[in-house]
Amino acid sequence: MITHSSATGSLVIHSARIVDGGDIVEDGWVRIEDGVVTGRGTGSEWTAADEVVDAVALAGPGALLTPGFVDIHGHGGAGAAFDDGVEAIRTGREMHRAHGTTRAVISLVTAPLESLARSVALIADLTETDADILGSHLEGPFLDPGHHGAHEPSLLRHPTSADVALLLDAGRGTVRQITIAPELPGGLDAIRQIVAAGSAAAVGHTDADATMAVAAFEAGASILTHAFNAMPGIHHRAPGPVLAAAADHRVVLEAIADNVHLDPHVVKLVFDSAPARVALITDAMAAAGSADGHYDLGAVRVTVENGVARADDTGSIAGSTLTQDVALQRAVQAGVALPEAVRALTQTPARAIGRDASLGSLTTGMLGDAVLLDADLRVARVWSGPRLLV
């Protein structure tokens, strides 16, 4: 049974294969005190604690201990859409925590500008009360109409300095990323404005060719929103934004490893092309952890059949029903080495939003977010540390 708890008092987890930082350490232990990692080693050289967890006894032979998963792009779960307010966010987050996602950025789909500003302000408030919420991600409204996906085309707009400032100011420093089509009028200036404010600018929902993508990265964009999806693909005479991102060591490529958005061979290709620069995201919508049926994704009606979400009006893929533990399983099945798949759920996404000094690793001084998995990569238990100060 999956359980989740805050790491208070002293805790030792031992006899685990620790997967962290691109390595696997056999027969490892981690000590967490009041939610912060204070020690780590191998064998039996650990001292008594308020709670002692034998990883093998709890999760079976081959038990794995990883840092807590960090999702920098997700829209909901357990029947709740993050656009619908505080209780919806908490409902979705409770489900995703049980699947190992100890911290998450709350993604918002395109909506009227004033509505987005209110949602961003609400999420800023939540970062002060809910330890697992890292801030907001605006996936719109500054997107290419030709690659709108499950975003309502009538609500898309070109970025202006005033509009970007309105959204950033509403977040009070908690807007973690904004997805933008850089080829839009004002797009490159908006990227510079976003980065200057301390947020990450992400290239996505775009018609950008490789040259425009490079210009965006030179302007400061540092994330590629769900690589391959809602953008030109790779052609032998038109490499597009994916290869431009893979060639730039400053850029993190988001990938949705659900075998719907990306074929397993393409998942492996992304990892091979951008070592240590892949962030496995869910892009999950309300149906994640819930049943097939009809849902709303912002202003777009969505039908989920056999776990695949598509917009009713266009048939476009409309987010996923993925959880990060399943993303880990799918990536490994695709041929990605386990340490690299774990890095893509932990260290890399934390770095993409500037939070790798506290999250994404089980080394001394880091927050005590940890996930215990069995040998089949199923979550057995989840721990999380205290609130991360923004």
N, C-alpha and C positions, 0 to 999 in steps of 0.2 A: 504494500500500500504506500502511495506517495504521501509524504508528510512535509510540512514546511514549518520552520521555526526561526525566530530571531536568535542570533548568537549572543546571549547574555551570560554573564559569569564567565567561567573558564570551560573550554571544550577541547578535547583531543579526539581527533579522528585518526585511526591507525590501521595498519595492514592493508593499505590501499595502493593501487597503481596510480600515482599522481601524474596527471596529464596537464602540463602547464608550460607555457613559453616555448612551445615547439619540441618539447622533450617528454619522455615517459620515465618516471622514477619508480622502480619496483619497491614493494614493501615500505611505503612511505607513510609518514605521519605529519599532521599539521596541528598546531596549537593556536586556538583563537581565544582571546580574552576580551570580554565586553565588545564583541563584534569586530575586533581588529586582529589580524594575524600577527602573532608574537614569536612564533618559532616553527621550525620545520626540520625534518630529518628522516632517517631510515631506521628500520629495525625496532628495537624495544627501548631505545634511549629517550623515552618521553617520561615526564613526571605526571603525578596524579592531577586530576582536574575535577571540577564539579560534575561534568558529564564526560564519559569516555565511550566512544563509539568504535566498535570493531567492525570495519568496513565489510569484511568477509562474512561475519555473522549476520549482518543486516542485508547485504546485497549479493552474497554468494561468491564463489571462487571467481577470480578475475575482476573483482570490484574495482571501479575506477572513481577517482576523485578529481574533479575539475573546478576551476573558478566558476563563479556564477555566470550564467549567460547574459549577454547584453544585446537587446534588440533595438536598433536605431531607426527601424521603419516598420510600424505595425498600426493597424487602424481599429482593432477591436477583437472580441472573442466572447465565447459563452453566450451568444445571442445579443451582445451589446456592442454598439458602435461608439468609438471614442468621441465622435462629434456630438454626442448626445448629453454630455455633461458629466458631473462628478460621479454619480452612482454608476453610470455606464462605464466610465473609465475604471473604477474600482472593481466592478464585476469582471470586466475583461482581464484586468491585471491579475486578479486572484487565480483565474484559470491558467494564465501563462506562467505565473510563478510556480504552480504545481508541475509544470513541464520544464522547469529549470531556469526560466528567465527571471533573474533576481532584480534586474534593473531594465527600464525601457524608456525610450523616447516616445511620446504620444504623437502619432501622425494624424494630420487633419487633411481631408480632401477639400477640393475647391468649393468655396462658398462666397457669398457677398463679403466684401472687404470688412465691413463693420462686424459681421458675424464672426469672421475669422479673428478679428482683434479681440472680441469678447472671449472667444474660446482660448486664445493664447494667454490672456490675462488670467483666466480661470486655472489653466494648467500651471502658470507661474505661482499661483496661490498653493496649488497642490504640491509643488516641490518643497514647500515649507512644512507640510504636514504628513505627506506620504513618502516614506523613505525610498521606495522603489521607483519613483517617477523622476526622470532626469531632465524633463523639459519637453519642448514641442518641436515638431517637424512640420513645416508647411509644404505639402506636396501640391502646390498651386497657390494662387491662380495664374502664375506667370509661365504658362505652358503653351506649346505649339498646338493650335486647334487641329492640325492634321495628325497629331499623335496624342489626342486627349485621353485615350483609353476609357476608363470608367469615370472621368471627370466631365461635368456638365459643360459643353462647349460655350453656351451662352454666358457663362460666368467667367470665362478666361479673359485676361487683359494683359496689355503690355506693362512692364514695370516702369514706374516713375519713382523718383527719389522720395516724394512725399508718401506714396503708398507703401514703399518698403520701410520707410521710417515709422509709419503708423504701426505696422505689424511688429517691428523690432521693439519699439517703445512699449507696446502693450505687453511684451514678454518680460520686460525688466531684467534683461540679461539671461533669460532662460530659453530663448529660441535657439535650438541646437543646430538645426539645418533648415535651409530653404531650397527646394528643388526649383530650377529655372531652366528655360530654354534659352541658351545664350544668344541665339540668332535673332531673337525678338528685338525691335527697336528699344534701346536703352538696356539691353540684357547685360552687356559686359560692364557697364557702369554700375548696374545693380549688384553684380557679383562683387565688385570692389567695395561697394557700400556694405553689403552683408558681411564680408570678411573683416572690414575695418571695425565693425561692431562686435566682433568676437564670435560670430556664428560661422558655421560651415556652409559654403555654397555648393550645391549639388547640381550636376548637369543631368537633365532627364526630361522625358516627355518632349522630345526635341527632334527637329529635322537637321540638326547640325551635321556637317561633314567633318572629316578629320581636321581640316584646317581651322574651322570654327571651334571645334572642341579643344584644340591646342591653345587657341586664343583665350578660351574660357579658363583653362588651367593656368595659363600665364597670368590671367587677371586675378587668380587666387582660388578658383573652384578646386575642391579637393576630394569630392565624392562623385561617383557615377551612380545615379539612381537605378536600381534593378537592371543591371547590365543586360543588354540585348532587347529588353522589353520597352516598347514605346520609343523606339529610336531606330535609325538605319542600322542594318546588320553589316556583316563583313562581306565585301565583294573584293575580288582580286584586283580590281582597278579603283575601288572606292572603299578604303579600309574602315571609314566611319569612326564614331566616337569610342567604340569599345577598344579597338587597337590603340587609339590615341591615349586612352586612359591606362591601358596595360603598359604602355611604353614610358609612362611618367611615374617615377618613383614616389611622387608626392600624393598620388591619387589612390583612394580606396574604392574598390569596385563592389557594390552590393550585388548579391546573388540570391535568388529564390530557388532553393533546392527542393522543389516539391514534385519534380518530374512532370510538371504541367507547364510552368513558365520556361523551364530549361530542360532539355534532354540531358540525361546523365552524362553523355559524352561531352556536352557543352559545359556542364558543371566542372568536369575534370579539366577541360581546356582553360576555363577562367582561372582555376588554381595554378595550373602550369604556367600561364602567361603572366600572372601577377603574384609571385610568391610573397606570402606574408602580407598581402594587401587586399584580401577578400574578406568582406563582412557578410556572413550568412544572416539574412533578415527573414522575417516571416511575411511581411506585407499582408498580414492576416486581417481579414474583415470579420464582421460579427459572427459569421457561421463557424469560425474556428472553434473547436471544442463543442460544437452544437450540431443540430440536425440539418439535413438538406431542407430547402424550402425557399421562400421569398424574403428578401431583406432589402433595406435601404443602405446605400453607401453615399452619404451626402444627399445630393439631389437626384441620384441615379438609382433606379430600381434594379435589383439583382436577383437572379435565380441561381440556386446552388443545386446541382445534380451530381451525385456520386462524388461529392467533395470538391467539385470544380465550380467556381463562381464566375458567372458571365452576366454582363449588362443586358437587360431585356431588350433595349432598343437597338443595340449595335452588335451584340454577340461578343464584344471584347471581353477578355479576361478581366475580372473585377476584383483584384486582390486574391488572396489565397485562404485556405483553411488550415494552414501550416502552423505547427508549433516548433520551437527550436530544437527540442530533443529529436523530433522526426527529421528536421533538417540535418542534424548530425548523422543520423542513421543513413539518410539518402546520400549524403556526401561521401561517406565511407563506402557505401555500396557502389558508388560511381568510380571508386578507385582512389579517392583522396586519402592520404595518410592520416591516421587518427590524430596525431599531434597538430597537424595543419588544419584539420576540420575543427578541432577544439579552439585553436587560436582564432579562427574565423568567427567564433561565437563569443569570444571573450576579449582578448587583448586588442585585436584589430578594430572591432567596432568601438571599444572604449577610446582608442587612439583617434579614431575618425572624428569624434566629437570633443576631443581634448580632455578626456577623463581618465587617461591611462596612468596617471600618477596615483590613483586610488583604487581603480577597478581593473579587472581583467587578469589578475594574477594572484597566486596564493603564496606570495613572498612576504617577508616581514614588513609590517607597516601598512600593508594593503587592507582594505575593508574585508571582513570575513564572510564574503559571499562564496558559497561552495555548493557543488552538486555531486551527489553520490549516485553512480549508475552501475547497473549490473553489466555482465560481460556482453549482453546483447544491446547495450546502450539505452536501456530503459531506466527512467528516473526512479530511484528508491527513496531519496530524501534530499531536501533542499534547506540550506541555511542562508540567512542574510544578515549583514552587519547594520550599523546605524545609518542615519541619513547622511548623504553626501552634501556638504555645503556647496552651494552654487557660487 
